């Protein structure tokens, strides 16, 4: 943008300078030529009276002195054929003046001026003055150099002013860009400076208003989710009491454990909804994955599924909150139980590079199913499981990848760190 402003100003200023300086340069050349011609004309006119009154020796001396002090060549053609002053041929213009007509004309090398006069006897004589081109353009070169310097100075000043203006516009635009990127990363406290010039200040104010509105909407959404999650606690408490009232202690304990798990999930949902947009500091993925595997191992044993694990000894720090990581792991393991028949083996692996892999020996993904789109599913579910895992990976700076497992089923790879440079 800065370069475009400078190019535009340079082009506009150059056109204005050319439109102004070129006619002025031509005018200066014309004025210089007119000044030289006028001076030569005055000198020739001073000789008119001498031709008619002075003796030939005096006239000859006067012409010689005039030639010596003047830049123009002065010649007098007398009626008897004598030529006084600078040597010159009898040109057509001289012959015209002998017939009584004064005139001037451009000739090779300069300008020729002739005057028809009469000598002391009344015969026709001619005074010829020749002004060379060097005299016609005397001082024009210096004047043109001065005009060029003036134009270059004006162009430089205009570019300096334009550069300062462009810097101001670029700074304001860069500030708007930076604020928009911060808002895109979730920093809802980012605000643009309204000191920008002109319309950019209006855009900055509109962007600040948009950021404030987004913050208000997200705050309302968090509170709504938190309120809805809080309402679930009451029926969960009633279900807990009903479970404790069961006559079978084993069933009561099993149902109570499930209720406790749901209660923990609701609590985590409330905490997640109320969490500030700055995000959590991180957690140990090795600890989180082991705990979630231990939770799902009981269900795996009940459904006769063979579970293979390979978890890095840890710690495996990842830039994502524990609640979000638990939700992602639960989503991946829950998909195995929801979309594969009982008895299907599966494996969970976590590498020291924070790459979590969940693979199974099930039927795999349905052909053409848009499983990575939120709310889309090819198996009749809500379609949120893989999307939860994907968003958790992107929050950590990683990514989610799907491929066929060695056993022919689905393998989900969840990278929980940014890729190494």
Secondary structure as UniProt FT lines:
FT   HELIX           2..53
FT   HELIX           56..69
FT   STRAND          73..77
FT   TURN            79..80
FT   STRAND          83..85
FT   HELIX           92..98
FT   TURN            99..100
FT   STRAND          103..107
FT   TURN            108..109
FT   STRAND          110..118
FT   TURN            120..121
FT   STRAND          124..132
FT   HELIX           133..136
FT   TURN            137..139
FT   HELIX           140..184
FT   TURN            185..186
FT   TURN            188..189
FT   TURN            194..195
FT   HELIX           199..244
FT   HELIX           249..274
FT   TURN            277..278
FT   STRAND          283..284
FT   HELIX           285..302
FT   TURN            303..304
FT   STRAND          307..311
FT   STRAND          317..318
FT   HELIX           322..339
FT   TURN            342..343
FT   STRAND          346..350
FT   TURN            352..353
FT   STRAND          355..360
FT   TURN            367..368
FT   TURN            371..372
FT   TURN            374..375
FT   HELIX           385..395
FT   TURN            396..397
FT   STRAND          399..404
FT   TURN            406..407
FT   STRAND          410..415
//
